[in-house]
Structures are given as structure tokens and as C-alpha cells.
Amino acid sequence: MLARIFSCAVIGLDGVIVEVEVDTGQGLPGMTIVGLPDAAIQESRERVQAAVKNAGIPYPRKRIIVNLAPAAVRKEGPAYDLPIAVGVLVYADYLPQASVEEALVVGELSLDGTVRHTRGVLPMAATARKFGFKRIIVPEVDAPEAALIPGLEVIPVASLAGLYNHLTGRKVIPAYVPVESQEPPVMTRTDFSEIKGQEHVKRAMEVAAAGGHNILLSGSPGSGKTLLARALPGILPEMSIDEALDVTRIYSVADQLPPETPLIRQRPFRSPHHTISHAGLVGGGNWPHPGEISLAHRGVLFLDEFPEFGTRVLEVLRQPIEDKIVTISRAQGSLTFPANFQLVAAMNPCPCGYYGDAVKPCTCSGMIVTKYQKRISGPMLDRIDIHIEVPRVEYEKLSQGRLGETSAAIRMRVELARQKQRERFEGLKDISSNADMHIGEVRKFCILDETGQSLMRTAMNQLQLSARGYHRVLKLGRTIADLAGSDVIQSVHLAEALQYRSRLMLG
């Protein structure tokens, strides 16, 4: 008899229902899989046959045809092993078709019948609920991830034999019950209290955290740029449950979800090496997968040694910084991944690293310094809200035992500022912080008084600000006002915002 089992394909970050049809054909015993499968699915023939045999179930000695519909959707990965095996058992009358009604089945099989971990379970579970499935059958290790989607019965399966006994009623597998988890502690790589000196840089980092602004740290080697960047996650606000599910979905599809962590509650911190390719940074491949900027969604993307990144790599960042998404186009179609990250870049002012240093002289010529700094284009610099110089730390500050202000204390101020922003942007889609504002929101929420307008007019002429730079200064001023608890952008807030504009390029 014709068997029909429902499974799911993941295209980008979204699921597509796949119907696995199993029927008999003419010819010698064997299995043929059609429906645009990749090599891993073609290899399911051997895995399914061995798994069924080792589960103690006779494998039908017939010609079997497996169709994965719709045929126009490309399927990849071994997640179809379990639905194909169940389809074979239903086709051979070992299982009733009714036993898998209203169920979505996913899972990879070992030769001994063990059901292995499958990537992308979270979007698959979301798709199952969206299309009205009552339950989802998943590998036992992936059950906590699938259970993040409410209103769906999750059946955790350890082996094909266990699923066979469950579907025949011999030994029912109880539905997975999620365990109430405690709120995770804030993980900080470095506490701000441990960073000696650099008070003005810490202030800039606080402003960046409060508004979600991009920041560029420039200074001599060993001045603390990397340390400051790694301390930033410790002062960022907690993710909401929607943000956590958004991030978890990306990591599930990328198969980078940490073990024993079904839901990511810490903001991501990604720090790719400067040798990364543009496809590795923004995503890509024949089967497009999320890149580093999508893995940094709702978190921090730290680019150390900023000018050492390839020119093409840096330029592909320009559009995602503006649009908060990245679209990857291939001949088969286009996929869109979220990329709402906070960029933190660090660089030396010159190849030797000591241009402008107060103690150690620079050995680079003016032409070499200019050429080095011009590796970062003007349009790229214009998209970075805060430019701050990180000077070397004096011995007196390094040797003193007194600790500075803790990350927890700074984080409280950041949380208060973010709360003001959430109230301000309530009801507005895709805007959660000041850095996300579009021109319409800037015009509405960043009104200047006469003194502020006069100051801005002078700054536009002296700093030669572009229209983008003008709006970014206003967003920055709005954040500084939020930190100060002010409903109005005052001149002092605007003046601080203007201090953070680029003075790096020599011209």
C-alpha cells in the first residue's frame, strides 16, 4: 500500500512541509529516492535498510520507490532517514497509516537504529504548529529544542525500535515535558571593574550599549581595545523571549546550538578572524547558510584588526549594517537572513601601531599611515556611530588596587535607557533601540531646540557631515539623553555625540 509520512525541509530559516511517499515499483529489490534529494539523502537507502534490520524488523524484499514532494524544493541532509524508515514500515503493513496521522517526523538514523541529532529542529517544530500538526517526532536529544514551540506534542525517540514499539502501542513513549529553567546568570568575559583607566572609553561603550550603536576603537597595541570589546556583552540588556527564540532559530539552522542549551538566553558575541571570506561573514554556499553577521544577530560582532580584513569583506558589511538583514541570491532563488548586530571594530592607527602615541614614536611615514587608514572606506566609517581613541594606560592607574565601576552597575543604567526606548517605540515594527530608527522616527523623536540647531549647523560645516552622519549624530544624542533621563536632547547631549564622530582619517 502507498504510505505517506510528513517531514520538513529547512530553506533559509523557514520550514517547508515535505511529504514522503513510499510505494512499490518494478524491478529487483532495492530503493530509489526521487524528489530532488542531495547525496546525503541518497545514502539513506543503506542507512534505512540497516537500521530496520537491526531493529529486529524484516526488511521488505521488494522494489521500493520513495518520493519527496514537492519535487521542486531541494532537500538536503540526513533528517529524512526516520520518515523514510517509518514510510517503509507503513508500506510493508508493519505499522498502520493512522499511527502517524497529524505527526511530523524528522531524524537521522545510525546503522544500529539509533536516532541521531538533526539540525534545524526549532524551525521545523514552528512549521509543524503553523500547518496544524498535533505532534512532532524528533530525536531524543532534540526534544528540549522542539518543546520551545508551545501547543505541540513532542515525542522524543531514541531508536527506530523504540518508535516502532510506540506506534504499535507495545511501549508508549511519553511526550516530552519541558523542565522549568532558572534565569541564567549574565556571562561576562571581562568585568568593567577590572579595566584600569580608560574612563572616557568606558563611557563610550556605555552609550553604545544603551542605544545599540556601532563603535570603532582606535589605539596603540596593548591599550585595552580587545579587553573593552569583550566586556561589552556584560553591560548589554537581557534578551526578551522573542529575541532569544530568534537567535536560537539561527543557531539551530547553522547547527551551532550548544549542547544542553535548547534556548540561547545570552547575547551572541562573534569574533571572526580577519582571514574570513565574505561568504563566511555574510553567509552563502551552494546551499546558503547563515554567516557570522547572522550568528551575531541581537548580539555583538567584534572585528579585531579592522583594516586587515579584505576590502571586499568590509564592503559587503555596508548593506547589512543599514538594513539589519542580508539577502543571498542564487540561481535557484534568494534567501534572507536577519543581521541586526552591533558592530565593535578595533584597529591600530598605523602598521607599527604607534602613530599619535604619547610615549613610543611611530616609525611609519605619513604616506604609509594614510594608506593604512584608507583601507577602511569613507562610506564604511560613516556607518559607525562612535569613533573613540584608546590611549595607553599609565603605570599609576595600572598599579592601583582600587577597582572601577562594575559591569552590573553600568548595566542597570543601560537597562533603564533601553526601557525608555521600548516605551518610545512600542507598536513600531523592527525598532527596539535608537540605532534602529529610520528617518521618520528621527524626525519625530530627535527634535532639537534653537541652541541645538545652531550647534548642529556649525558641526555640519566643520566636520563635513553627510546626511547619514547627521542622522546618526541625532540618534546618538537621543541615546545620551536617555541615559541622562532627559526627554529632550539638550546641547550638552548633542556636544557629546559630536565628539564621537570620526577624526581618524588624515585626509
N, C-alpha and C positions, 0 to 999 in steps of 0.2 A: 504494500500500500504506500501511497505517497505520504511522506512525512513533512511537516512544516514546523520549524523551530525559529524563534525570533532572536536575533542578536543585534549588535550595534557596531557601527564604524565611527571613528572619530575623524572629522575633517576640520583641520584647524583646531579650534577649541569647542566645536559643537558636534553633537552626535547625530548620526543618521541611522534609522532603523534598517536592518538588513534581514531579509527573510531567507533562511537556509532551507532549501528544498532538497529532499533526498528521495530518489526513485530508482527503479531498476532500468538496465539497458541491455542491449545485445552485445554478446562477445564473451571473452574469457573473464573469470573472476578478477576483480580489481576495482579501483576507484578513479573516477575522473572528476575534477573540480573545474567548474566554469563560472563566469561572472566577474571577470577582471581581477583575479587574485594575484598577489605577488608571490615571490619564491617561497617565503615562509609559510604561506597558506598551502601552496602546492605540496610542501613537505608534510602537511597534516596527514596525508594518506598513510604514511608509515607510522606516525605517532598515534593516530587513532586506532589503527589495526592492532598495534602492540598493546595499547592501553586497554582496549576492550578484552583482548585475550588474557592479559594479566589481572583483569578484574574478575576473572572466572566466568566470563560470558562468551558463549560460542560466537565467533565472527561469521556472518553470513557469507557463504561461498557463491556469490553472485556478482554480476557486473553492476556497480553502483555509480550513479551519476549524482553529483552534488552541484546545485546551482545556487549562487549567492546573488540575490536580487535586491535592489535594482542593478542590472548589469552595467549601467553607465557609471556607477560610483566605484572608484578604485578602492580596493580593500588591501590592507597591509597588516602584518604582524600575526602572531600565533593565537590571538584571542578567540579565533573561530574553532579551535580544536574541540572544546567541550560541546558547543552546539552541534557540530558535525557528528560527534560521537553519539550524542543523545538522539539526533536525527536517524542515525543508523540503527539504533536500538528500537526506536519507534517504527521505522520501516520494516524491521525484522519481527515485529509483533512481540518484542520483549517488554515494551512499555506501551501503555495506552496513550494516544494522542492527547486525550483530555488531561493527562498528568502535567503537561507543560503549557496548558492554555493560560493566557494572560500573564505569562512569565517571559522575562528577558534573560538569556543565558550567555555568559561570557567566561572565558578561562582557557589557559594554556595547559596542555597535558604533557606529563612525563611518560616515558615508555612503561613505567610500572603503574600508571594510572593516577599518580598524584597530580593534583590541580595546582598549578604554579601561579605566581603573581602576574597580573595583567596591568599594563599602564592605561591611564585614561578612564578608570572606573567611575570617578566622580561625574564627568560629563555624560557618561553612559547612563548612570543612575538618574541624572536630571532629565535625560531624554526619555527614559522609561516612564517617569512620572508624567512628563509632558504629553505623551501619547497614550496615557491611560492604562499602562500595565500595572497590575496589582503587586507583583513581586519581581525580584531580580535575583538570579542565581549567580554567585560570584565566588572566586577563590576565597578560602577561609581567611587568608592574610589581608585581603582587601575589603572584608566586611565592614570594619570601622569607617573606612572611607565612603563606601556606598551608603552607610547609615546616616551620613550627614544630610542626605536629602529626606525630608520628612514625608510621611504618608506613603511609604514604600516598604513592603515586607522584604527583608534581606535574608536570603538563605545562604549561610556560609558552608562551602563544600571543600572538604579536604582531599577527596579522591573520587574517581569515577564510580567505584564500587559503592561508596557511601551515598552518592547521588542516586544510583540505581536502586538501592535499598529504600531511600527516601521516597522516590517516585512510585515504587511498588507498594509502599505502605509497610514494609517489613520493619524498618527502623527510621522513624521520622526525625529529621534534623530540626531542632528548634530554631525559630527565627532569631537573628542576632539582635540583642538588646544593647544599645549604646550605653557606655559607662559615663556617668557624670564626671567630667574632668574639672579639676581645680584651675583657677586662673593662673597661667604660667607667670613666673617671675620675669621681670624685664632683664633680658640678657644684654649686658654691656661688655664690649671687648675692652674698653678703657673708660674709666670714670673721669669726668672733667676735673674732679678734685686732685687727681694725680698729675695733671698737666700744669707745670710751673710757668708763671708769667703768661704772656700772650693774652692779656685781658681783652684787648680790642678785637682779637681774632675770635675769642670765645663769644663775645657779643655778636659778631657777625654770624657765627654758627647758630646762635640762639635765634636771630632774626630769620635765618634761612629755614630753620626747623619750624618756626611759628607760622610761616607763610608758604612753605613748600617750594622755596626759591632755589635756583641753581647757583652754585658758588665756585669760584676759582681761587685756589690758594697758590700764591707765588712766593718763593723764598729760597734761601741757600740750603744746601744739603744739611740734614740733621736738625733743622729748626723746629720740627714737630708737625709737619703738614700731614703725614700719614697718620700720626697719632690722633690728631684732631679729627680727621675724617672718620677714623674707626670709632671715635667716641660719639659721633653724631647719632647713631641709632638709639643710644641710651637716653636721648632727650626728645625723641620723636613721640607723638601721642600714640596710644594704643589703637590697633585696627578695630573697626567695627566688624560685626559678624559677616556683613555683606562683603566688606573688603577682604576678610580672611578667606571666605569661600571663593572669591575672585582669584586670589593668589594661589590657593590650593588647587584650583582647576588648572591653572597654567603649569604648576609643578607636576600634577598628575599626568597631563598630556606629555610633558617633557620627560616623564619617568624619573624625576628627581625629588619625589616626595620622600622625606626622611623616614626611616623605619620607626614604627611605634608612634608616628605623628600623623594621624589622619587629617588633622586640621592645623594649618600653619597660622599661629597667632602672633609670631614675631615678624616685624617688618623685614623684608629681604635686604641683604647687603651683598651686592655683587661687585667683585673687583677683578675684572679680566686683565690678563697680561697684554702689554702693548703690541705683541705679535699676533693678536687675534685677527681673523679675517673679517671682512664686512658682513659675510653671511653668518659667521659665528656671533657677531654683535647684534645684528638686527633680525636674524632668523633667515631660514632658507633651506636649500637642499631640493632634491627631486621630489621628495615628499616634505613640504615645508614644515619645519618645527620652530618653536619659539626660540629666539636668540637671547642674549644677555639682557638686552633692554626690556624684553618682556618678562624675563625672570626677575628683574628688578622692579616690576610693577608694584606700585604702592610702597616702594622702599627706596633704597639708595643705590645708585650706580656710581662707583668710585673708579675714576680713571687716573691712575698714578702715572707720572712721567708723560703728561698730556701731549707734548709736542712729538714724542717718539711714536705715537700711533700713526698709522699710514694716513696720508691726506684723504684718500677715498673713504677710509673707515670713519674719519671725523666728519666728513661732509654728509655721509648718509645719516648722521645723527640729527641734522638740522630739521628735517621734516617731522620726525617723531617728537622732538622737543616742543614744537609748536602745536601739533595735532593730538598728542598723547596717544596716538595709535600708529601702527606700522602696517602697511599693505604690501604683501609679497605677491607679485604677479608671475604666473607661469602660463605656458601654452594651454594647460588644462583649465585654467581659471585663476581667480585671485582669492587670497586668504587675508584676513585682517586679525592682527593680534593686538591686545592692549599694551600700552607702553607709557603709562603715567608714572614716570620715575623722577626722582630728584637727583640731578647730576652734581657730583662733587668731583672737581678736577684739581690735580696738584701738578706743579711744574717748577723747574728751576728757571731763573731769569736768563740763563745763558748756558752754553755747553759745559763750561767749567763749574758753573753753579754759583759764582760769587760776584756777579755783576750787581753793583749797588750795595755790597756788604760793607758794614762799618769797620770790620777788622781785617779780613783777608782780601787782598787785592784781586781783581779779575784779570785773567791772562788772555781774554778774548778781545779781538779787535771789534771796533764798532760795527763793521760790516757783518762779521760773524754773528754778533749779538742780534742785529736786526734780522738777518736771515733765519736765525733760530726761532725768534719770536714770531716771524711771519709764517711759520709752519701752521699756525692756527689762524684761519682766515678771519677777516673782519666780521662777516655775517655770523660766524660761529661765536665769536666773542660777544657780539651784540645780543645773542640769545642767553647769555649768562648774566643774571641779575646782580650778583655780588662779586666784585673783584677785590681781593684783600691781600696785602703783603704780610708775610710771616717772617719777622726778623729773627736773628739768632738770639738765644736766651742767655742772659748774663749769668755769671757764676753765682752772684749773690742770690738770685732767685732760684737757681738750680739747687743750691746747697741748703736753703732754708727748710726747716722741718714742717712749717705750717702748711696745712692743706688748703686748697681753694674751695670754692663753692661746689657742691656735689651735683652730679647729673640729675638726681632726684629733685633737687630744689629748682634747677633750671627747667626741668620737665613740667613742673607744676605751672610755671608761668606760660610755657608753650601750650599746655592743655587749655588754660584759660583763654589764650588768644585764639586757639582753634575753635573753642566753644562759641566765641563771638562770631567767628566766620561761619560755623554751621548754622547758627541762628540767622545770619545775614542772607545766606544762600539757600535757605530752606525752600524747597519746591523747585529749585533750579537744577536741571539735569546735568550731570557730569562736572559740576563745580563744587568742590569740597574745601578749597583753600584759596587764598588770594592769588596765588600763582596761576590758578586755573581760569581766572576771569578773562572774558572776551572784552572787546572794545565797548560793547553796550553796558556791561557791568562796571567797567572802569569809569565810564561817563556818569553812571548813576551813583556809585559808591565812593568815588575818589574826587570829591569836589574840593577845590582849593579856595581859600579866601584871597583878598586882594594882595596881601603880603606874599602869600604862597605863589600866586600867579606871577608876581614881579620876580621872585626868586627863580621860578622855573624858566621865565623868559631869558633871564641872564644866563642861566645854566645851559639852556639850549644853544646859545651863541658861543659860549666859552668852551663847552665840552663837545660841541658839534653833534648833538644827539640826533639820532634818526627818529622817525615816528615810532618804531618799535621800542627804541631806548626810552623815549618819552613815556610811553605807556608802562614800561617796566619800572621806571622810577616811581610812577604813581602807585603801582601795585606794592612796591617795596615800602613806600611811605605809609600806605594803608596798613601794612603789617606792623610797622614800628609803632603806629598809633594804637593798634590793637594791643600790643604788648604793654603800652603805657596806660591802657584802659580808657583811651580817648575816643569819642565818637567822631571827632573832626581831625583831619590831617593838619596839624599845626606846622608852622615854619621850621621848628626845631626837628620835627619828624622828617620833613622834606629835606632839610640840610643833611641829616644823617644818611638818608637814602642816596643823595647825590655823591656823598663821599665814597660810596661803594662802586661808582661807575669806573670803567676801565681807564687806567693810566699806564697800562703795561707797554703798549706799542710805542716804539721810539719815533715812528713816522719816517 
